């Protein structure tokens, strides 16, 4: 009987150790994962070809020689929609007549064409909106509600790590500096 009691106690201790290890593993797996936004600034912009909401292909390489601003958005993202008026004020309207500048909106959420068109209509953003850009965002190491600025030689010179409203000023300074040259 004493041997049975000892065996049960050892088994009980063993299960406690296993439970403890499992708890540690679960908590370590739940730690916040930081996205790695390092490494893209200073590199050539990853090439892409996407379709706009009119069904036309848009190729990043066609804009070589221009300053390019990419606005990654989620087609139903309330915050993205709320950012548009000030985004237009800083990145669309002031440079509207510049032939060496372009702004493209990329739907990071890969929504259907009606949702992306609705985003454009609801916000009045007035820039080409490109479909199925989630993989492009991944290649640029970014997410939705972010800004990326690309220089005339297709080098990434700015990649926002915060929501658009918090990165606008820094991105606008980059754009202004590039357009002065």
C-alpha positions as CSV (number, residue, x, y, z in Angstrom):
1,X,0.0,0.0,0.0
2,X,2.9,2.3,0.8
3,X,4.4,1.7,-2.6
4,X,1.1,2.6,-4.3
5,X,0.9,5.8,-2.3
6,X,4.5,6.7,-3.3
7,X,3.8,6.0,-6.9
8,X,0.7,8.1,-6.9
9,X,2.6,11.0,-5.2
10,X,5.4,10.7,-7.8
11,X,2.9,10.6,-10.6
12,X,1.1,13.6,-9.1
13,X,4.4,15.6,-8.9
14,X,5.2,14.6,-12.5
15,X,1.8,16.0,-13.7
16,X,2.4,19.2,-11.8
17,X,5.7,19.7,-13.5
18,X,4.1,19.0,-16.9
19,X,1.3,21.4,-16.1
20,X,3.9,24.1,-15.1
21,X,5.9,23.6,-18.3
22,X,2.7,23.9,-20.4
23,X,1.6,27.1,-18.6
24,X,5.1,28.6,-19.2
25,X,4.9,27.6,-22.9
26,X,1.4,29.1,-23.3
27,X,2.4,32.4,-21.7
28,X,5.6,32.7,-23.7
29,X,3.6,32.0,-26.9
30,X,1.2,34.8,-26.0
31,X,3.8,37.5,-25.8
32,X,3.2,40.3,-28.2
33,X,5.0,39.8,-31.5
34,X,6.6,43.0,-32.9
35,X,6.5,43.4,-36.6
36,X,9.9,43.9,-38.1
37,X,9.8,47.2,-40.1
38,X,13.6,47.4,-40.3
39,X,15.5,46.9,-43.4
40,X,13.1,48.3,-46.0
41,X,14.2,51.9,-45.9
42,X,17.2,52.4,-48.2
43,X,16.3,49.4,-50.3
44,X,14.8,49.2,-53.8
45,X,11.1,49.2,-53.6
46,X,9.7,45.7,-54.1
47,X,8.1,45.6,-57.6
48,X,4.4,45.0,-58.0
49,X,1.7,45.0,-60.6
50,X,-1.9,45.4,-59.4
51,X,-5.2,46.3,-60.9
52,X,-7.0,49.5,-60.1
53,X,-10.7,49.8,-59.6
54,X,-11.1,50.5,-63.4
55,X,-9.5,47.1,-64.2
56,X,-6.3,48.7,-65.5
57,X,-2.9,47.3,-64.6
58,X,-0.7,49.5,-62.5
59,X,3.0,48.7,-62.4
60,X,5.3,50.4,-59.8
61,X,8.2,50.4,-62.3
62,X,6.1,52.7,-64.6
63,X,6.6,55.5,-62.1
64,X,10.4,55.5,-62.1
65,X,11.5,59.2,-62.1
66,X,8.6,60.2,-59.9
67,X,8.2,60.6,-56.1
68,X,5.7,57.9,-55.1
69,X,3.6,57.9,-52.0
70,X,1.8,54.6,-51.2
71,X,-1.1,54.8,-48.8
72,X,-1.9,51.3,-47.5
73,X,-5.5,51.2,-46.3
74,X,-8.1,48.7,-45.3
75,X,-11.3,49.1,-47.4
76,X,-13.6,49.0,-44.4
77,X,-11.2,50.4,-41.8
78,X,-12.9,53.3,-39.9
79,X,-9.6,54.8,-38.9
80,X,-8.3,54.7,-42.5
81,X,-11.4,56.5,-43.6
82,X,-11.0,59.1,-40.9
83,X,-7.4,59.7,-41.9
84,X,-8.3,60.6,-45.5
85,X,-9.2,64.3,-45.2
86,X,-5.9,65.2,-43.6
87,X,-4.0,62.8,-45.9
88,X,-5.5,64.6,-48.9
89,X,-4.7,67.9,-47.5
90,X,-1.0,66.9,-47.0
91,X,-0.3,64.5,-49.9
92,X,-2.8,64.9,-52.6
93,X,-3.9,68.5,-53.0
94,X,-0.6,70.4,-52.6
95,X,1.1,68.3,-55.3
96,X,-1.8,67.8,-57.7
97,X,-0.1,69.7,-60.6
98,X,3.3,68.0,-60.2
99,X,4.2,65.7,-63.1
100,X,7.0,64.1,-61.0
101,X,4.7,62.9,-58.2
102,X,2.1,60.3,-57.7
103,X,0.0,58.9,-54.8
104,X,-1.4,55.4,-55.0
105,X,-3.9,53.8,-52.5
106,X,-3.3,50.1,-51.9
107,X,-6.1,47.9,-50.4
108,X,-4.2,45.9,-47.8
109,X,-7.4,44.0,-46.9
110,X,-7.8,42.4,-50.4
111,X,-11.4,43.5,-50.5
112,X,-13.8,43.0,-53.4
113,X,-14.0,45.7,-56.0
114,X,-17.3,47.1,-54.7
115,X,-15.8,47.7,-51.2
116,X,-12.7,49.4,-52.5
117,X,-14.8,51.6,-54.8
118,X,-17.0,52.4,-51.8
119,X,-13.9,53.4,-49.8
120,X,-13.0,55.8,-52.6
121,X,-16.5,57.2,-53.0
122,X,-17.1,57.5,-49.2
123,X,-13.8,59.3,-48.6
124,X,-13.4,61.3,-51.8
125,X,-9.7,60.4,-51.7
126,X,-9.3,61.0,-55.5
127,X,-6.3,58.8,-56.1
128,X,-5.9,55.5,-57.9
129,X,-7.0,52.7,-55.6
130,X,-5.3,49.3,-56.2
131,X,-6.8,46.0,-55.5
132,X,-5.4,42.9,-53.7
133,X,-2.4,44.6,-52.1
134,X,-2.0,42.5,-49.0
135,X,1.0,40.7,-50.4
136,X,2.5,44.0,-51.5
137,X,2.2,45.3,-48.0
138,X,4.0,42.2,-46.7
139,X,6.8,42.8,-49.2
140,X,7.1,46.3,-48.0
141,X,7.0,45.1,-44.4
142,X,4.1,47.2,-43.6
143,X,0.4,47.0,-42.7
144,X,-2.8,49.0,-43.4
145,X,-3.1,52.6,-42.3
146,X,0.5,53.2,-43.2
147,X,2.5,55.5,-45.6
148,X,5.5,54.5,-47.7
149,X,7.5,57.1,-49.7
150,X,9.6,56.0,-52.7
151,X,12.1,58.3,-54.4
152,X,12.6,58.9,-58.1
153,X,15.1,55.9,-58.3
154,X,12.5,53.5,-56.7
155,X,14.3,53.4,-53.4
156,X,12.2,53.3,-50.2
157,X,13.0,56.5,-48.3
158,X,10.3,56.3,-45.7
159,X,8.2,53.5,-44.3
160,X,5.7,54.4,-41.6
161,X,5.6,52.3,-38.5
162,X,2.6,54.1,-37.0
163,X,-0.8,55.0,-38.1
164,X,-1.0,57.5,-40.9
165,X,-1.9,60.5,-38.7
166,X,1.2,59.9,-36.6
167,X,3.6,59.5,-39.5
168,X,2.2,62.2,-41.8
169,X,4.6,65.0,-40.9
170,X,7.7,62.9,-41.2
171,X,6.5,61.5,-44.6
172,X,5.6,64.9,-45.8
173,X,9.1,66.2,-45.0
174,X,10.6,63.4,-47.1
175,X,8.3,64.2,-50.0
176,X,9.1,67.9,-49.8
177,X,12.8,67.2,-49.8
178,X,12.6,64.8,-52.7
179,X,10.6,67.3,-54.8
180,X,13.0,70.2,-54.1
181,X,15.9,68.3,-55.8
